[in-house]
Every structure is written in structure tokens, then in C-alpha cells.
Amino acid sequence: MGLQGVTGLSFVGLEEADAPAAFTRAEPGARIALRPTLLDRLAESGPGLVAGFAETAARLNALLSEDNRAQLNRALAQLEQAAGDTSRLMAALQPGARELPGLLKDADAATLRADAALRRI
């Protein structure tokens, strides 16, 4: 069995053999079963595919509505604002962070002096 051209019609391919073969007799009522072709299957599932595409298109239209695009633009603007605020905050904290090791060293020294003073009392 084979498929013919773009139509997908089934045909029985007969080829000449090198050696003659004996004919066989089929049982009464014997049939060659046909299976659906690709074209048959596409035609059968076509309405479901079209409905699925239509639903997908409707959902995309809803997702890309004017309100949703405006809301997405607002969210992106707020994200940009937050990133800028974070950058400015980090720049403001850097001088204090650079002073922190010296402050901790001074606090350590003060603690040692206070400990020594308390032992003398």
C-alpha cells in the first residue's frame, strides 16, 4: 500500500518479481483493510485545530490589550525607579561601609580599655 501524490489516495503497488510465484487464493470475503491517510486525519481534526487557534488568538488579544500594555509599562517604569533608588542608596552607604572597619577597631580598643579599668576597681 502506498500514498499517491498530494491527494493522499491509497494504491496497491504491484512489482514484477524475478521468479514466478504461485498464486494464492484468499478466503471468501477477504479484504484489504485501508487506514486513514494523512489528509483524512487532517480533515477529521481540522475543526478542532481551527477552534484551538481561534481560542489562542483570543487569549493573545486579551493579553495584549491596551489596559494590559499600559499596566506593563507602569510596572517597568516602577522597576526602573526602584533600580535607580537602590543604586543611589548603595552609593550613599558606601562611605559609611568604608569607615566600618576603623569603627570596629576603635570599639575593640575601647572595650579593652573599659575591661582594664573595671579590673582595677
Residue, then its C-alpha position, 0 to 999 in steps of 0.5 A: m500500500g502506498l500514498q499517491g501524490v498530494t491527494g493522499l489516495s491509497f494504491v496497491g503497488l504491484e512489482e514484477a518479481d524475478a521468479p514466478a510465484a504461485f498464486t494464492r487464493a484468499e478466503p471468501g470475503a477477504r479484504i484489504a483493510l485501508r487506514p486513514t491517510l494523512l489528509d483524512r486525519l487532517a480533515e477529521s481534526g481540522p475543526g478542532l485545530v481551527a477552534g484551538f487557534a481561534e481560542t489562542a488568538a483570543r487569549l493573545n488579544a486579551l493579553l495584549s490589550e491596551d489596559n494590559r500594555a499600559q499596566l506593563n509599562r507602569a510596572l517597568a517604569q516602577l522597576e526602573q525607579a526602584a533600580g535607580d533608588t537602590s543604586r543611589l542608596m548603595a552609593a550613599l552607604q558606601p562611605g559609611a561601609r568604608e569607615l566600618p572597619g576603623l569603627l570596629k577597631d576603635a570599639d575593640a580598643a575601647t572595650l579593652r580599655a573599659d575591661a582594664a579599668l573595671r579590673r582595677i576597681 
